[in-house]
């Protein structure tokens, strides 16, 4: 009996020792955040950026910042915010900022020229002019549940950067449409060819002795950069410069090369040629331009055993074939170079067809072949 009492007493002492040595778990406390470095927590590799298509793949700017502290070193996510100067002073300041999520615990970020230029264009920064933008970095503590964080976001100091972006698209106001840039058609950039712009426009102002005048502008107005004739088919941004011109009314391929600051205006008429067409490979079957629908059409008998191409001006200087997906692509064009990998077009069976060529949206060229 004494042994039983002794054992119970021993177990009670051990249990008491165990519980007296057990500590309460520490609380993981997230404090209000702040950036190290205060008003110098964010810095930029330069205070100005000039963007041109020729350096699209180069680094435009690098931002570096000090770490934000929220107490016990949680995971911190950083976001770069870029905004126009005027948007940061209103009641809803920074509400139109472009946000670039950097990720967790990263303290620097570099923009390529083409990405930074696209960002500035989407922000509405005028191309070709010097403008100021402001940049800051936001830090927050994301929740692993995906729920909104209760921890307030903190921000670095604001850095001001002078920028000169280049346009993603150009407007083509001219005498042919009353010099109204707000409703002018666009000259779009060539996909995959930095700095090149190309498209077609029917210039038909008959009031200026046959000469067709036009300019390229970076916005749908004349308050921003506009490009006039600098002589020898070059651009100039001199606001007093004369307009570019074409000698007579007609349907023109217009180009702009911002790598060389040059432009061209090549008058075109279109036809089809090939052994599927009435004229074979020796004679173009001419198409007719419809200024209302802005397309070229021809109706003629076609042969399924042959093939054809769309050709301008009865010469092998501007012509279209199709790629493996059936999309129109230039086979010959001095602005783009020669592409020998394309296929000719065909019709599915012999018969009378209406064939349409649609070039009215810059860079988005289509065709149709419809049997009558």
Residue pairs with C-beta under 8 A, 6 or more apart in sequence:
28 72
29 71
29 72
30 70
30 71
30 72
30 74
30 141
30 151
31 69
31 70
31 71
31 72
32 70
32 151
32 152
32 154
33 68
33 69
33 70
33 76
33 139
33 140
33 141
33 151
33 152
33 153
33 154
34 68
34 69
34 154
35 41
35 42
35 65
35 66
35 67
35 68
35 69
35 137
35 139
35 154
35 155
35 156
35 157
36 66
36 67
36 68
36 69
37 65
37 66
38 157
39 157
40 157
41 65
41 66
41 137
41 156
41 157
42 63
42 64
42 65
42 66
42 135
42 136
42 137
42 156
42 157
42 158
42 159
43 63
43 64
43 65
43 159
44 61
44 62
44 63
44 64
44 135
44 159
44 161
45 61
45 62
45 63
45 64
46 61
46 161
47 160
47 161
47 162
48 161
48 162
48 163
49 60
49 61
49 116
49 161
49 162
49 163
49 164
50 163
50 164
51 60
51 113
51 116
51 117
51 120
51 163
51 164
51 165
51 166
52 113
52 166
52 195
52 258
52 259
53 166
53 194
53 195
53 196
53 258
53 259
54 194
54 195
54 259
55 113
56 112
56 113
56 114
56 117
56 194
56 195
57 112
57 113
57 114
58 112
58 113
59 110
59 111
59 112
59 113
60 110
60 111
60 112
60 113
60 115
60 116
60 117
61 110
61 111
61 116
61 161
62 108
62 109
62 110
62 111
63 80
63 108
63 109
63 110
63 135
63 137
63 159
64 107
64 108
65 78
65 107
65 108
65 137
65 156
66 107
66 156
67 76
67 105
67 107
68 76
68 78
68 139
68 154
70 76
70 139
70 141
70 151
74 141
75 104
75 105
75 141
75 142
76 104
76 105
76 139
76 140
76 141
77 101
77 102
77 103
77 104
77 139
77 140
77 141
77 142
78 101
78 102
78 103
78 104
78 106
78 107
78 137
78 138
78 139
79 99
79 100
79 101
79 102
79 137
79 138
79 139
79 140
80 99
80 100
80 102
80 109
80 135
80 136
80 137
81 94
81 97
81 98
81 99
81 100
81 135
81 136
81 137
81 138
82 97
82 98
82 100
82 119
82 120
82 123
82 133
82 134
82 135
83 94
83 96
83 97
83 98
83 123
83 133
83 134
83 135
84 96
84 123
84 124
84 125
84 131
84 133
84 134
85 132
85 133
85 134
85 160
87 93
87 94
87 95
87 96
87 97
88 94
88 134
88 158
94 136
96 123
98 119
98 122
98 123
100 109
100 111
100 119
102 109
102 137
104 142
111 119
114 194
116 165
117 165
117 166
117 168
118 168
120 133
120 163
120 165
121 127
121 165
121 167
121 168
123 133
125 131
125 133
125 163
125 165
126 165
126 218
126 219
126 224
126 225
127 165
127 166
127 167
127 168
127 218
127 219
127 224
127 225
128 164
128 165
128 166
128 167
128 218
128 224
128 225
128 237
129 164
129 224
129 225
130 162
130 163
130 164
131 162
131 163
131 164
132 160
132 161
132 162
132 163
133 160
133 161
133 163
134 158
134 159
134 160
134 161
135 158
135 159
135 160
135 161
136 155
136 156
136 157
136 158
136 159
137 155
137 156
138 153
138 154
138 155
139 153
139 154
139 155
139 156
140 149
140 151
140 153
140 154
141 149
141 151
142 149
143 149
166 195
166 258
167 218
167 225
168 189
169 186
169 187
169 188
169 189
169 197
169 362
170 186
170 187
170 188
170 197
170 216
170 217
170 218
170 227
170 256
171 181
171 184
171 185
171 186
171 187
171 216
171 217
171 218
171 219
171 220
172 184
172 185
172 186
172 187
172 199
172 201
172 214
172 215
172 216
172 254
173 179
173 180
173 181
173 184
173 214
173 215
173 217
173 222
174 184
174 203
174 205
174 212
174 213
174 214
174 215
174 243
175 205
175 207
175 208
175 212
175 213
175 214
175 243
176 201
176 202
176 203
176 204
176 205
176 212
176 214
176 249
177 183
177 184
181 217
181 219
181 220
181 221
181 222
182 220
182 221
183 220
184 217
184 220
185 199
185 201
185 362
186 199
186 362
187 197
187 198
187 199
187 216
187 254
187 256
187 362
188 197
188 198
188 199
188 361
188 362
188 363
188 364
189 195
189 196
189 197
189 363
190 196
190 197
190 198
190 336
190 363
191 363
193 336
194 259
195 257
195 258
195 259
196 255
196 256
196 257
196 258
196 259
196 335
197 216
197 255
197 256
197 257
197 258
197 362
198 253
198 254
198 255
198 256
198 335
198 336
198 362
198 363
199 253
199 254
199 359
199 361
199 362
199 363
200 251
200 252
200 253
200 254
200 268
200 359
200 360
200 362
201 214
201 251
201 252
201 254
202 250
202 251
202 252
202 289
202 291
202 294
203 212
203 214
203 246
203 249
203 250
203 251
203 252
204 212
204 249
204 250
204 291
205 212
205 213
205 249
206 249
210 247
210 248
210 249
211 245
211 246
211 247
211 248
212 245
212 246
212 247
212 248
212 249
212 250
212 252
213 243
213 244
213 245
214 243
214 244
214 245
214 246
214 254
215 226
215 227
215 228
215 243
215 244
216 226
216 227
216 235
216 244
216 256
216 263
217 224
217 225
217 226
217 227
218 224
218 225
218 226
219 225
225 237
226 237
226 239
227 235
227 236
227 237
227 244
227 256
227 263
228 235
228 236
228 237
228 238
228 241
228 242
228 243
228 244
229 235
229 236
229 241
229 242
229 243
229 244
229 245
230 236
230 238
230 241
230 261
233 262
233 263
233 264
234 261
234 262
234 263
235 256
235 258
235 261
235 262
235 263
244 263
244 265
245 265
246 252
246 265
246 267
248 267
250 267
250 268
250 269
251 267
251 268
251 269
251 270
251 289
252 265
252 266
252 267
252 268
253 264
253 265
253 266
253 268
253 312
253 318
253 335
254 263
254 264
254 265
255 263
255 264
255 265
255 266
255 335
256 262
256 263
257 263
257 335
264 335
266 318
267 313
268 312
268 313
268 318
269 286
269 287
269 289
269 312
269 313
270 286
270 287
270 289
270 296
270 310
270 311
270 312
270 357
271 284
271 285
271 286
271 287
271 298
271 310
271 311
271 314
272 284
272 285
272 287
272 298
272 300
272 308
272 309
272 310
272 311
272 355
273 279
273 280
273 281
273 283
273 284
273 285
273 308
273 309
273 311
274 280
274 281
274 306
274 307
274 308
274 309
274 344
274 345
275 281
275 303
275 305
275 306
275 307
275 308
276 302
276 303
276 304
276 305
276 306
276 307
276 308
276 345
276 346
276 347
277 285
277 300
277 302
277 303
277 306
277 308
278 285
278 300
278 301
279 285
284 311
284 314
285 298
285 300
286 298
287 296
287 297
287 298
287 355
287 357
288 296
288 297
288 298
289 295
289 296
290 296
290 297
294 358
294 360
295 356
295 357
295 358
295 359
295 360
296 356
296 357
296 358
296 359
297 354
297 355
297 356
297 357
298 354
298 355
299 352
299 353
299 354
299 355
299 372
300 352
300 353
300 355
301 350
301 351
301 352
301 353
302 308
302 347
302 350
302 351
302 352
302 353
302 355
303 347
303 350
304 346
304 347
304 348
304 349
304 350
306 346
307 343
307 344
307 345
307 346
308 344
308 345
308 346
309 319
309 320
309 321
309 331
309 344
309 345
310 319
310 320
310 328
310 345
310 357
310 367
311 318
311 319
311 320
312 318
312 319
316 332
317 332
317 333
317 334
318 330
318 332
318 333
318 334
319 330
319 331
319 332
319 333
320 328
320 329
320 330
320 331
320 357
320 365
320 367
321 328
321 329
321 331
321 339
321 342
321 343
321 344
321 345
322 328
322 329
322 342
322 343
322 344
322 345
323 329
323 341
323 342
323 343
324 343
328 365
328 366
328 367
329 339
329 342
330 336
330 339
331 338
331 339
331 340
331 342
332 338
332 339
345 367
345 369
347 353
347 369
347 371
348 371
349 371
351 371
351 372
352 371
352 372
353 369
353 370
353 371
353 372
354 370
354 372
355 367
355 368
355 369
355 370
356 367
356 368
356 370
357 365
357 367
358 365
358 366
358 367
358 368
359 365
